[in-house]
Each structure stands twice: as C-alpha cells, then as structure tokens.
Amino acid sequence: MNINLEELKKKIIYRAQYRGTKEMDKLMSSFVKMHIDKFDIKNLKDLEKLLEIDDNNLYSFYNGTNTRYIFEDNNVNRLFKNFTLKK
C-alpha cells in the first residue's frame, strides 16, 4: 500500500483544526503545526490515531487528569502531553 504523505498530512491538519470545541481546535492545531513536518510515517500514523480520540479524553490526558482511555506510550503522545500552547 502506497501512502501519500502530503494527503495524510492534509487530513491530519484538517482534523486537528476541526475538533468540535474551540479549545481543542486551538490546542491540537498548534501542536500539529509545530510537529507535522518533522514526523516520519510512523509518527504521522500515531498522530492520526491520537486525533481519533474524543476531546474529553484528550484534554484529560493533556492535563494529567483521569481518563477512561488508555493512551499508548509513543513519541507523539509524549510530545503532546508535554506540549505548551503559546499564547
């Protein structure tokens, strides 16, 4: 299966910008913009998985509060967990 990286990146960027809540739109789109061009295919796939998680669980994970979702231990999730949104 041949993966078109540019199409995958466009899909990820779109999904990050239109989460459903303004707070997560801002947080995820800023995170994606900062890292997307540095990621290899594995990290892009992990990022795509991260974006499939609902806003409540993502926000809880980001803030270090309890979540019902079990997050994988991978580079993308660690970067997101430690990401600081610049104002």
Buried (B, 14 or more C-beta within 10 A) or exposed (E): EEEEEEEBBEBBBEBBBEBEEEEBBBBBBBBBEEBBEEBEEEBBBBBBBBBEBBBEBBBBBBEEEEBEEEBEEBBBBEBBEEBEEEE
